[in-house]
Amino acid sequence: MIARYKKSMLNAYYNYRYWQNIIQSMKYNLKDINSQHNKTCTYLNKPGIAFSFDDNFRIHHWLQYGKGLFGYYDVKVTFNINAFHHFENERSFTQEEIDMLLDLQSNGHEIAHHGFKHKRATDFVEMFGMEKWISEEILTLFEWMEEQTHSLTKEKLKKPATFAFPYFKSNKECVNALVPKYFKVVRGHLDKQNLIPFNYTGFTPSICIDVKFLKSIKMLKKILKFLKEFNKNLILTCHSILPDEQNWDDFGWGKESKPAGQWRISPKLLGEIIEIAKENGLAFYTTSELAGIASFIDRNLESYIRYTFASSRKWIMIEDLENVTQLDLSNKNITNLDGLQYFSNLESINLIGNNINDYRLLKKIPKLRKILQ
């Protein structure tokens, strides 16, 4: 009993020192940062959080315990995916699981790239070379994602513009190979100030808030204050969303899955973080939004917007859409309005002649008054 108590106290001390070191590092590296707000457009109008969840073998956890917390285009989240289940004989994902990912996307969340087989980038490149890593881990997942379609809506995954390094393992060589040729942003782990501006390109740090690291919300509260003070953004990385009482062994994934079971956050703690962020006036963004990218589920809508407003760009940028006040989307064969939320100054829209069943997203456009449908 005494030994267990001492171990508990020692772990608490180490955890305290871990977060204190993060805070002190941030203070030191932020002290000379200009706090002038790097606002680029109305949509990106205040500092915020980007939740970043890894490994889609946890899709049932995300949907069961996260969907209600996140809402519809409210607390937007980035889900970083692979093309195989980490356990269960590394099987492919079922159509039901693909539908779950696409359902999350249709609620305003980003489905991003996390490597086809979740290989450690640095180790793989050292053993087999950069070209093989790009071919087997990056391009193959692009192809796999393009092949996936929702069984009912027939919607497809967006082409990812952001990447999360598996196991947080990266180096400059890997980053430079990916940015900007394949992605605008690649996410890792801790790095000095840990905050990022809007419209960012390159490597972005993150802070992991799984129970493995975050034992109390007290330390995170101190970090969240930096966002408003320096007018920058923070990526918070998580994995599973599970109640504290949920026994990992109940999933039947065997002893080999035990380490993965430590990478989890409870719905209660996640909800507390969301409420604290809202109380502090922070926004919620996807990683691609922090990079300034506007994305669209409907391919016909995306093609029209790209041709009209961003024909010369690799990505459609949110700032490209800032000054648009009128949109004529009549007879464009559109079925999904995702992406219109980026038209912050839109006043009138013509949607006649399309096959749209859900108009809820139009309520997210603050100045929209005239709707033809």
C-alpha positions in Angstrom: 0.0 0.0 0.0 2.8 2.4 1.0 4.8 1.5 -2.1 1.8 2.2 -4.3 1.2 5.5 -2.7 4.8 6.6 -3.1 4.7 5.5 -6.8 1.5 7.6 -7.2 3.0 10.6 -5.7 6.2 10.2 -7.8 4.1 10.0 -11.0 2.2 13.1 -10.0 5.4 15.0 -9.4 6.9 13.9 -12.8 3.6 14.9 -14.5 3.7 18.3 -12.8 7.3 18.8 -13.9 6.4 17.7 -17.5 3.7 20.4 -17.8 5.8 23.0 -16.0 8.6 22.4 -18.5 6.1 22.9 -21.4 4.8 26.2 -19.9 8.3 27.5 -19.1 9.5 26.7 -22.6 6.5 28.5 -24.1 7.0 31.5 -21.9 10.7 31.7 -23.0 10.0 31.3 -26.7 7.0 33.6 -26.8 8.5 36.5 -24.9 9.7 38.3 -28.1 6.7 37.4 -30.2 4.6 40.2 -31.6 1.1 39.7 -30.2 -0.6 41.7 -33.0 -3.5 39.6 -34.2 -2.6 37.9 -37.5 -6.3 38.0 -38.6 -6.5 37.5 -42.3 -10.3 37.3 -42.9 -13.6 37.4 -41.1 -13.8 33.6 -40.7 -10.4 33.4 -39.0 -11.3 36.2 -36.6 -10.0 35.0 -33.2 -7.4 32.5 -31.8 -8.5 29.0 -31.2 -8.0 25.3 -30.7 -7.7 22.5 -33.3 -8.4 19.1 -31.8 -6.4 16.4 -33.7 -7.4 12.8 -33.2 -5.2 10.0 -34.5 -5.8 6.4 -35.6 -9.2 5.5 -37.0 -9.3 2.0 -35.6 -10.8 4.1 -32.8 -13.7 5.3 -35.0 -16.4 3.7 -32.8 -14.9 5.6 -29.8 -14.9 8.9 -31.7 -18.5 8.5 -32.9 -20.0 7.2 -29.7 -18.5 9.7 -27.3 -17.4 12.6 -29.5 -20.1 13.3 -31.9 -22.5 14.7 -29.3 -19.7 16.8 -27.8 -18.6 18.3 -31.1 -22.0 19.1 -32.6 -22.7 20.2 -36.1 -20.0 22.6 -37.5 -19.4 23.7 -33.9 -16.4 22.1 -32.2 -14.6 21.2 -35.4 -12.1 18.4 -35.2 -9.4 16.8 -37.4 -9.4 13.0 -37.5 -6.1 11.6 -38.9 -6.6 8.2 -40.5 -4.8 5.1 -41.8 -6.1 2.4 -44.2 -6.0 -0.5 -41.8 -7.1 -1.6 -38.3 -4.0 -1.7 -36.0 -5.3 -4.9 -34.4 -7.8 -7.6 -35.6 -5.1 -9.0 -37.9 -4.6 -5.6 -39.4 -7.8 -5.9 -41.4 -9.2 -3.4 -43.8 -12.0 -1.1 -42.6 -15.6 -2.1 -43.2 -18.0 -0.1 -45.2 -19.8 0.7 -42.0 -16.6 2.2 -40.6 -16.0 4.2 -43.8 -19.6 5.5 -43.5 -18.8 6.6 -40.0 -15.8 8.6 -41.2 -17.8 10.3 -43.9 -20.6 11.0 -41.4 -18.0 12.9 -39.3 -16.9 14.8 -42.3 -20.5 15.8 -43.1 -20.6 17.4 -39.6 -17.8 19.8 -40.3 -14.8 17.7 -39.4 -11.6 17.2 -41.3 -10.4 13.7 -42.3 -6.7 14.0 -42.7 -3.7 11.9 -43.7 -1.8 9.7 -41.1 0.1 7.4 -43.3 -1.2 4.3 -45.1 0.3 1.8 -42.7 1.1 4.1 -39.8 4.9 3.7 -40.2 7.4 5.7 -38.3 8.6 8.1 -41.0 12.2 8.6 -39.8 12.8 4.9 -39.3 11.2 3.9 -42.6 13.2 6.5 -44.6 16.4 5.5 -42.9 15.9 1.8 -43.9 14.2 2.1 -47.3 14.7 5.7 -48.5 12.4 8.7 -49.0 11.1 7.7 -52.4 9.7 4.4 -51.0 8.2 6.1 -48.0 6.4 8.6 -50.2 5.2 5.9 -52.5 4.0 3.4 -49.9 2.8 5.7 -47.0 1.7 8.9 -48.7 0.6 8.3 -52.3 -1.0 4.9 -51.4 -3.3 6.5 -48.8 -4.2 9.3 -51.2 -5.4 6.6 -53.6 -7.2 4.6 -50.9 -9.0 7.7 -49.6 -10.1 8.6 -53.2 -11.6 5.1 -53.6 -13.9 5.4 -50.5 -17.6 6.3 -50.9 -20.5 6.6 -48.5 -22.9 3.7 -49.0 -26.0 5.9 -48.9 -25.1 9.5 -49.7 -22.3 8.5 -52.2 -20.2 11.3 -50.8 -16.4 10.9 -50.9 -13.6 11.9 -48.7 -12.0 15.3 -49.4 -8.4 15.1 -50.6 -6.3 15.8 -47.4 -4.2 18.9 -47.2 -2.7 18.1 -43.8 -0.7 15.2 -42.4 0.0 14.0 -38.9 3.3 12.1 -38.3 2.7 8.6 -36.8 4.2 8.4 -33.3 5.1 12.1 -33.6 8.4 11.0 -35.3 9.7 13.4 -37.9 12.7 15.4 -39.1 13.4 18.2 -41.5 14.1 15.9 -44.4 10.6 14.3 -44.1 8.9 17.7 -43.6 10.6 19.2 -46.6 9.6 16.2 -48.7 5.9 16.7 -47.8 5.5 20.5 -47.7 4.3 22.0 -49.9 4.3 19.3 -52.6 1.7 17.1 -50.9 0.5 19.0 -47.8 0.3 22.6 -46.5 0.7 21.5 -42.9 2.3 18.5 -41.2 1.8 18.0 -37.5 4.2 16.7 -34.9 4.5 17.1 -31.2 6.1 19.6 -28.8 8.4 22.3 -30.3 9.4 25.4 -28.3 6.5 27.9 -28.3 3.9 25.3 -29.5 1.6 28.0 -30.9 0.9 28.6 -34.6 -0.5 31.6 -36.6 -3.2 31.5 -39.2 -2.4 30.6 -42.9 0.6 28.6 -41.7 2.7 26.4 -44.0 5.1 23.8 -42.7 5.6 21.8 -39.5 3.2 22.5 -36.7 3.7 21.3 -33.1 1.0 20.0 -30.9 0.4 19.2 -27.2 -1.0 15.7 -26.4 -3.9 15.7 -23.9 -4.4 12.0 -23.6 -4.6 10.7 -20.0 -1.0 9.4 -20.5 0.1 13.0 -20.3 -2.8 15.2 -19.0 -3.8 14.2 -15.5 -5.4 17.5 -14.6 -6.9 20.4 -16.5 -5.1 23.0 -14.3 -1.9 23.1 -16.3 -3.8 23.3 -19.6 -5.7 26.3 -18.4 -2.4 28.2 -18.1 -1.5 27.3 -21.7 -4.9 28.3 -23.1 -4.3 31.8 -21.7 -1.3 32.2 -24.1 -3.6 31.9 -27.1 -5.4 35.1 -26.4 -2.3 36.9 -25.1 -0.3 36.2 -28.3 -3.2 35.9 -30.7 -2.2 32.4 -31.9 -3.6 28.9 -32.1 -2.9 25.6 -30.5 -3.3 22.0 -31.7 -4.3 19.5 -29.1 -3.7 15.9 -30.0 -5.8 13.0 -28.7 -6.5 9.4 -29.6 -9.5 7.5 -28.2 -12.5 9.1 -26.4 -13.5 6.8 -23.6 -15.0 7.1 -20.1 -12.5 6.5 -17.3 -14.4 3.3 -16.3 -14.1 1.7 -19.7 -11.9 -1.3 -19.5 -9.7 -1.5 -22.6 -9.6 -5.3 -22.4 -13.3 -5.3 -23.3 -12.5 -4.5 -26.9 -10.8 -7.9 -27.2 -7.7 -6.7 -29.0 -5.3 -8.6 -26.9 -2.1 -7.9 -24.9 -0.4 -6.3 -27.9 -3.0 -3.5 -27.8 -2.3 -2.6 -24.1 0.0 0.4 -24.9 -2.6 1.9 -27.3 -5.1 1.8 -24.5 -3.1 4.5 -22.6 -3.7 7.0 -25.4 -7.2 8.1 -24.5 -9.1 11.0 -23.1 -12.4 10.9 -21.2 -15.5 12.6 -22.6 -15.8 14.4 -19.2 -12.3 16.0 -19.4 -12.7 16.7 -23.1 -16.0 18.5 -22.4 -14.3 20.5 -19.7 -11.6 21.7 -22.1 -14.3 22.6 -24.7 -16.2 24.7 -22.1 -13.1 26.4 -20.8 -12.2 27.3 -24.4 -15.6 28.7 -25.0 -15.6 30.7 -21.7 -12.3 32.2 -22.9 -13.7 33.3 -26.2 -11.6 30.8 -28.2 -12.7 29.4 -31.6 -12.5 25.8 -32.8 -10.8 25.1 -36.1 -9.6 22.1 -38.1 -5.9 21.8 -38.9 -6.6 22.7 -42.6 -8.5 25.8 -41.5 -5.5 27.0 -39.4 -3.6 26.6 -42.7 -6.1 28.9 -44.3 -7.6 26.3 -46.6 -11.3 26.2 -47.6 -12.5 22.7 -48.5 -15.7 21.3 -50.0 -17.4 17.9 -49.9 -19.3 18.4 -53.1 -17.0 18.0 -56.1 -19.2 20.1 -58.4 -19.3 23.0 -55.9 -15.5 22.8 -55.3 -14.9 22.9 -59.1 -17.0 25.9 -59.6 -15.5 27.8 -56.6 -11.9 26.9 -57.7 -12.6 28.0 -61.3 -14.3 31.3 -60.2 -12.1 32.4 -57.3 -8.9 30.4 -57.0 -7.9 29.0 -60.4 -4.2 29.7 -60.0 -3.8 28.3 -56.5 -2.9 24.7 -55.3 -5.5 25.1 -52.5 -8.6 27.3 -52.3 -7.8 29.7 -49.5 -10.4 31.0 -47.1 -9.2 34.6 -47.8 -10.0 34.1 -51.5 -13.7 34.0 -50.5 -13.7 36.9 -48.0 -15.1 39.6 -50.2 -17.8 37.6 -52.1 -21.3 39.0 -51.4 -23.3 37.1 -54.0 -23.2 33.6 -55.3 -25.2 32.1 -58.3 -25.0 28.3 -57.8 -28.1 27.6 -59.8 -28.2 24.4 -61.8 -24.7 23.3 -60.7 -25.8 19.7 -59.7 -24.8 20.4 -56.1 -26.0 18.1 -53.3 -23.9 19.3 -50.3 -23.3 22.9 -49.1 -20.2 22.2 -47.1 -17.6 25.0 -47.7 -20.1 27.8 -47.9 -19.5 28.7 -44.3 -16.2 30.3 -45.5 -18.2 33.0 -47.4 -18.4 35.2 -44.3 -19.7 38.2 -46.1 -22.1 36.5 -48.4 -25.5 38.3 -48.6 -27.4 36.5 -51.3 -27.3 33.0 -52.9 -29.1 31.3 -55.7 -29.4 27.5 -55.2 -32.2 26.8 -57.7 -31.9 23.6 -59.7 -29.8 21.6 -57.4 -30.5 18.4 -55.3 -29.9 19.7 -51.8 -31.7 18.2 -48.8 -29.9 19.9 -45.9 -29.8 23.7 -45.7 -28.7 24.0 -42.1 -25.2 25.2 -42.9 -26.7 28.4 -44.4 -27.5 29.5 -40.8 -23.7 29.6 -40.2 -23.3 32.5 -42.7 -23.9 35.6 -40.6 -24.8 38.2 -43.3 -26.8 35.9 -45.6 -30.3 37.4 -46.1 -31.5 36.4 -49.6 -31.8 32.7 -50.4 -33.3 31.3 -53.7 -33.9 27.6 -53.6 
